[in-house]
Amino acid sequence: MPSFRSLLPWFVALAVLLGATLKLWTQGQPLWCSCGSWIPWSFDIWSKHNSQHLLDPYSGTHVEHGVIFFGGLYLTQKWLPLEWRLALAVAIESLWELVENSPFIINRYREATISLDYFGDSVLNSVADIACCAFGFFLASRFSWKISLAFLVAVELVLLFAIRDNLAINIIMLAWPIDAIKAWQSGG
């Protein structure tokens, strides 16, 4: 039977996830899409359902977060056991979900990116995003850095061609909006 000490990082990760869930709920994010449909995914980034169901095209960027967090924590916190690095990655992603759903970032997305009708994630979408990050961390922990890097490039290219957006463009448009990119993303 596992000891409490060996299970502690898993309890910490779960506590962080539950804390983020509660915080998102209390700051007014809806639990689920108001449409009432319990279909677990929405793949139309132009609809009001985006970021309201469990999975959407941006779920891939959260898997990328996990791969990146694994690499960064491997390089900087190699001394930590893998389970603790995963708990730390879950904490970082949970913090991002809280920041991403703050009024400042929601308004920034609406002003500077193609996400004109973005009102934040549903609580369950944020939970799924954190789970996607943990999944990406798990994948990166099982593969070489070359395969992980190839995976990141593949996800970026798939999203680029499928929805004209990806993690790199999302960061650029959030930090330093470029009108030409926004026009291209809008189909112009």
C-alpha positions in Angstrom: 0.0 0.0 0.0 1.4 3.4 -0.9 2.5 5.6 1.9 1.0 9.0 2.6 4.3 10.6 1.7 4.2 9.0 -1.8 0.6 10.1 -2.3 1.2 13.7 -1.1 2.0 15.2 -4.5 -1.2 13.7 -5.9 -3.2 15.2 -3.0 -1.5 18.6 -3.5 -2.4 18.5 -7.3 -6.0 17.5 -6.5 -6.3 20.2 -3.9 -4.9 22.9 -6.3 -7.4 21.7 -9.0 -10.3 21.8 -6.5 -9.2 25.3 -5.3 -9.0 26.6 -8.8 -12.4 25.1 -9.6 -14.0 26.7 -6.5 -12.3 30.1 -7.3 -13.6 30.1 -10.9 -17.1 29.2 -9.7 -17.1 32.0 -7.1 -15.8 34.6 -9.5 -18.9 33.9 -11.6 -17.7 31.6 -14.4 -20.6 29.3 -15.6 -20.3 25.7 -14.7 -21.2 24.6 -18.2 -22.4 26.0 -21.5 -25.7 27.8 -21.2 -26.9 26.1 -24.3 -27.9 23.1 -22.2 -26.3 20.6 -24.6 -24.0 18.1 -22.8 -22.0 17.3 -25.9 -18.5 17.3 -24.5 -16.8 19.2 -27.3 -17.3 22.3 -29.4 -14.9 22.7 -32.3 -16.3 26.0 -33.8 -14.1 28.8 -32.4 -16.5 31.4 -33.8 -19.4 30.2 -31.8 -20.5 31.1 -28.2 -19.9 27.4 -27.3 -16.1 27.8 -27.6 -14.5 27.3 -24.2 -17.8 26.3 -22.7 -17.7 22.5 -23.3 -15.0 20.1 -22.0 -12.9 20.2 -25.2 -12.4 22.7 -27.9 -9.6 23.4 -30.4 -7.7 25.3 -27.7 -7.5 22.1 -25.6 -4.4 21.3 -27.8 -2.7 24.4 -26.6 -3.2 23.2 -23.0 -1.6 19.9 -23.9 1.3 22.0 -25.2 1.5 23.8 -21.9 2.1 20.5 -20.2 4.9 19.5 -22.6 6.5 23.0 -22.1 6.1 22.8 -18.3 7.7 19.4 -18.3 10.7 20.7 -20.2 11.0 23.8 -18.1 10.7 22.0 -14.8 13.0 19.3 -16.0 15.7 21.9 -16.8 15.2 24.0 -13.6 13.8 21.6 -11.0 15.3 18.3 -12.0 16.1 17.5 -8.4 12.3 17.4 -7.6 10.7 14.0 -8.0 8.5 13.7 -11.1 5.2 13.6 -9.1 6.1 16.9 -7.5 7.0 18.5 -10.8 3.6 17.3 -12.1 1.9 18.9 -9.0 3.8 22.1 -9.8 2.7 22.0 -13.5 -0.9 21.6 -12.3 -0.5 24.6 -10.0 1.0 26.7 -12.8 -1.8 25.7 -15.2 -4.4 26.4 -12.5 -3.0 29.8 -11.9 -3.1 30.5 -15.7 -6.8 29.4 -15.7 -7.5 31.9 -13.0 -5.6 34.7 -14.8 -7.1 33.7 -18.2 -10.6 34.1 -16.7 -10.0 37.4 -15.0 -11.8 40.4 -16.3 -8.5 42.0 -17.5 -7.5 39.0 -19.7 -11.1 38.4 -20.9 -11.3 42.0 -22.1 -7.8 41.8 -23.6 -8.8 38.7 -25.6 -11.9 40.5 -26.8 -10.0 43.7 -27.7 -6.8 42.3 -29.3 -7.6 38.9 -30.7 -10.2 37.2 -32.9 -12.1 36.1 -29.7 -14.6 38.9 -29.9 -17.3 36.9 -28.1 -15.0 35.5 -25.4 -16.5 35.7 -22.0 -14.1 33.3 -20.3 -14.1 29.5 -19.9 -16.8 27.5 -18.2 -15.6 25.9 -15.0 -15.6 22.5 -16.5 -13.7 23.7 -19.5 -11.0 25.1 -17.2 -10.9 21.8 -15.3 -10.5 20.0 -18.7 -7.8 22.4 -19.7 -5.8 21.6 -16.5 -6.3 17.9 -17.2 -5.0 18.5 -20.8 -1.9 20.2 -19.3 -1.3 17.2 -17.0 -1.8 14.9 -20.0 0.9 16.9 -22.0 3.2 16.7 -19.0 2.7 12.9 -18.9 3.4 12.5 -22.6 6.6 14.6 -22.4 7.7 12.5 -19.4 7.5 9.4 -21.5 9.1 10.6 -24.7 12.5 12.1 -25.6 12.8 15.9 -26.0 13.0 15.4 -29.8 9.7 13.7 -29.9 8.2 16.2 -27.5 9.4 19.1 -29.7 8.1 17.4 -32.8 4.7 17.0 -31.0 4.7 20.7 -30.2 5.4 21.7 -33.8 2.7 19.2 -35.1 0.1 20.6 -32.7 1.0 24.2 -33.7 0.7 23.4 -37.4 -2.5 21.5 -37.1 -4.1 24.3 -35.2 -2.7 26.9 -37.6 -4.3 25.3 -40.6 -7.5 24.1 -38.8 -8.4 27.3 -37.0 -5.8 30.0 -38.0 -4.7 30.2 -34.4 -2.3 28.3 -32.1 -0.3 28.9 -28.9 2.4 31.0 -30.5 -0.1 33.3 -32.3 -2.3 33.4 -29.2 0.6 34.7 -27.1 1.7 37.2 -29.8 -1.9 38.6 -30.2 -2.4 38.8 -26.4 0.9 40.6 -25.8 1.5 42.6 -29.0 -1.5 42.5 -31.3 -0.7 42.7 -35.0 -3.5 43.9 -37.2 -2.3 41.8 -40.2 -2.5 38.6 -38.2 -6.0 39.5 -36.9 -7.2 40.2 -40.4 -5.7 36.9 -41.6 -7.3 35.0 -38.8 -10.7 36.6 -39.6 -10.4 35.3 -43.1 -9.2 38.5 -44.7 
